[in-house]
Amino acid sequence: MKQQRTTKAPPSPREDGERADIALRCEARQGTRPWSLATLGEMSRSGFRISGIPSPLPEVPLRIRIPGFQTLTAHIRWIEGDTIGCEFAQPLHVAVFDHIVRIARGG
């Protein structure tokens, strides 16, 4: 009998929780403040890094708008200088995450 070999492809970033390095302009706001331009950095299905938010308030949810997507809500988990680490209120669906990363990388 012949032995069958099974090979498994390495997990994609979305499957094992890794972050995708991106640089994507979006709009962000907290509460009733006006929308402001910001830059999304690293992103995973569960959260992201963002910069350009004026005077962030850790206790107030952050909303981001990416053209072509519904508004996404997140909670601030840390602030370091101009950079903020956020966790999505609901993890992104795999297809949504893939699409955002593809757009950010020019695809």
C-alpha positions as CSV (number, residue, x, y, z in Angstrom):
1,M,0.0,0.0,0.0
2,K,1.2,3.5,-0.8
3,Q,1.3,6.1,1.9
4,Q,-0.7,9.2,1.3
5,R,1.0,12.5,2.0
6,T,-1.1,15.3,3.3
7,T,0.3,18.8,3.4
8,K,-1.4,21.7,5.0
9,A,-0.8,25.2,3.8
10,P,0.5,27.6,6.5
11,P,-2.2,29.5,8.2
12,S,-3.0,32.9,6.7
13,P,-2.8,35.9,9.0
14,R,-6.6,36.0,9.5
15,E,-6.7,32.3,10.7
16,D,-4.0,32.5,13.4
17,G,-4.7,36.0,14.7
18,E,-1.6,37.6,13.2
19,R,-1.8,41.3,12.2
20,A,-1.5,42.6,8.7
21,D,0.7,45.7,8.2
22,I,-1.4,48.2,6.3
23,A,-1.5,52.0,5.8
24,L,-5.0,53.1,5.1
25,R,-6.6,56.5,5.4
26,C,-10.0,56.5,7.1
27,E,-12.3,58.8,9.0
28,A,-12.7,58.4,12.8
29,R,-14.7,60.0,15.5
30,Q,-15.7,59.6,19.2
31,G,-19.1,60.5,20.5
32,T,-20.5,63.6,18.8
33,R,-17.1,65.0,17.8
34,P,-16.6,65.7,14.1
35,W,-15.2,63.1,11.8
36,S,-11.4,63.5,11.3
37,L,-8.9,61.9,9.0
38,A,-6.8,59.2,10.5
39,T,-4.4,56.4,9.4
40,L,-5.0,52.7,10.1
41,G,-1.9,50.7,10.8
42,E,-1.6,47.1,11.8
43,M,-4.9,45.3,11.7
44,S,-6.3,41.9,12.7
45,R,-9.8,40.6,12.8
46,S,-10.0,41.6,16.4
47,G,-8.4,45.1,16.3
48,F,-6.1,47.7,14.8
49,R,-3.7,50.4,15.4
50,I,-4.6,54.0,14.4
51,S,-3.0,57.4,14.5
52,G,-4.2,60.9,13.9
53,I,-7.0,61.0,16.5
54,P,-7.0,64.4,18.3
55,S,-7.3,64.1,22.1
56,P,-8.6,60.5,22.3
57,L,-10.9,59.6,25.2
58,P,-10.2,56.0,26.3
59,E,-13.7,55.6,27.8
60,V,-15.6,56.6,24.6
61,P,-16.0,54.1,21.8
62,L,-14.2,55.0,18.5
63,R,-16.0,54.7,15.2
64,I,-14.1,54.4,11.9
65,R,-15.4,54.8,8.3
66,I,-13.6,53.2,5.5
67,P,-15.0,54.0,2.0
68,G,-17.3,51.1,0.9
69,F,-17.7,49.6,4.3
70,Q,-20.2,50.1,7.1
71,T,-19.1,52.1,10.1
72,L,-17.0,50.0,12.5
73,T,-17.0,50.5,16.3
74,A,-14.0,49.8,18.5
75,H,-12.9,50.3,22.1
76,I,-9.5,52.0,22.9
77,R,-7.2,49.5,24.8
78,W,-4.0,51.6,24.9
79,I,-2.6,55.0,23.9
80,E,1.1,55.7,23.2
81,G,1.8,59.1,21.9
82,D,-0.1,59.6,18.7
83,T,-0.8,55.9,18.3
84,I,-3.9,54.2,19.6
85,G,-4.6,50.4,20.0
86,C,-8.2,49.4,19.5
87,E,-10.3,46.3,19.8
88,F,-13.3,46.0,17.5
89,A,-16.7,45.7,19.3
90,Q,-17.3,42.7,17.1
91,P,-14.4,40.8,15.3
92,L,-14.4,41.4,11.6
93,H,-15.7,38.6,9.3
94,V,-12.8,36.9,7.4
95,A,-14.0,38.3,4.1
96,V,-14.3,41.8,5.4
97,F,-10.8,41.6,6.9
98,D,-9.3,40.2,3.6
99,H,-11.0,42.9,1.6
100,I,-9.8,45.8,3.8
101,V,-6.2,44.4,3.6
102,R,-6.4,44.0,-0.1
103,I,-7.6,47.6,-0.6
104,A,-4.9,48.9,1.7
105,R,-2.3,47.1,-0.3
106,G,-3.5,48.5,-3.5
107,G,-5.4,45.4,-4.8
